[in-house]
Amino acid sequence: MQNLIGHALAEDMAFHDVTTNSLIARDSKGSVIIRANEAGVLAGVEVALAVFRRLDSSLTTLTLVNDGHIVEPGQQLARVE
């Protein structure tokens, strides 16, 4: 999975976003709650959190709903700090 994440980030040029680099200080701190947009069956939450950890190894992640579970719009799925 790490190789796939690395290739995807390189292709997306995730580390060279001019807008982000000019607007957000490198030492900024924040947190995010990932929510479901629609009702459905969750898939890929661990991969998504692995991407966050790949971008910044100091982040802490918490899975609130596991893959395969039915989710409703607005339901909290994961946290990243």
LINNOR-V215459 format. One line per field, one symbol per residue. phi: phi as a letter, one per 30 degrees, with the letter a starting at -180 (. if undefined). psi: psi as a letter, one per 20 degrees, with the letter a starting at -180 (. if undefined). burial: I if it has 9 or more other C-alpha atoms within 8 Angstrom, else O. A space follows every 10 residues. Layout:
phi->???
psi->???
burial->???
This chain:
phi->.ddddedddd ddhecbdddd ddcbddcdca bbcdbddbdl cdbjdddedd dedddadddc bbdcbdejdd bceiddcabb b
psi->hhgggggghg hilhjkoggg hhhpqhjqqa qqppqphrqa pppjghgghh gghhhoiiqp qpphpqqiqp qqpipphrqp .
burial->OOOOIOOOII OOOOOOOOOO IOOOOOOOOO OOIOIIOOIO IIOOIOOOIO IIIOOOOOIO IOIOIIIOOO IIIOOIIIII O
